[in-house]
Amino acid sequence: MPLSSYSEFGAALTDAAQSVERTMDRLIPRGEEGEARVFEAMRYSSLGGGKRLRAFFVMASATLFKVAEMPALRTASAIEFVHAYSLIHDDLPAMDDDDLRRGKPSCHKQFDEATAILAGDALQALAFEVLAHEETHGDPAVRTALVTELARAAGAQGMVGGQMLDLLAETQGAEMSIGAITRLQRLKTGALISFSCTAGAILGKAAEPLRHALTAYAHDLGLAFQIVDDLLDVEGSAEELGKTPGKDVAAGKATFVSILGLERARAQAGALAHQAAAHLEPFGDAANLLRQATEFVVARKA
């Protein structure tokens, strides 16, 4: 049923995740030819796991502007494809060198490094193919805006740039300031969250003030999300996280926790989440699910 019919965040998140999963399953190629191995790796890494929080943000923001379900589902699938690609590449030996993702072997461990690289490349390409298709929106200008904004969020001025700064953080360590860490995470994590939160406004051709309100919401929530990630890296377990904890500490990487300490970092995450919710005032009760999402972000254990 429509996401707008839910009053509880947990049920809405589950419904959005299931609906987007079914859409992703239909969009990822299948085949028996030589390239079938890369299809298998794409499916292995993008289906059957994850909270689908970014997809939820797309779906929830779309309800604010009464966007039809299929455009929202296709856009949510595209952001999940980009997210899956980023996780595949993030786990590679040349990056974070992690053997575990979402509670199962990372793509390069299940297949091999070359196949993992190709699967990530293919998922990224598929995301833009999906957004550019007329089934995503009848207005070419809207499709162009979606492609442009996701490209910016995923590229060198967004997630990729943030990953570069993250690699440098391992060598600079304690020399990095809180401002530098904030910029790193705004790019690495926050850019995709920002696209997810504003995609509904793009699909709905919303007025600029409303789009700016969602951008501000995403900015603060994205930082809160990353601070909690840093806390979980210190306090979480592999069973809860589905990935290896403690890697940032082992690498001597500068994080919000290493600079602020556990208690100050936790307090900062809560303050940012509260601030994020305040940006939703222009939407009234229609944004209640997005308000509840701020509570989920700071309370999550994985």
Beta strands, then each sheet from edge to edge (+ up, - down):
strand 1: 100-101
strand 2: 104-105
sheet 1: 1+ 2-
end
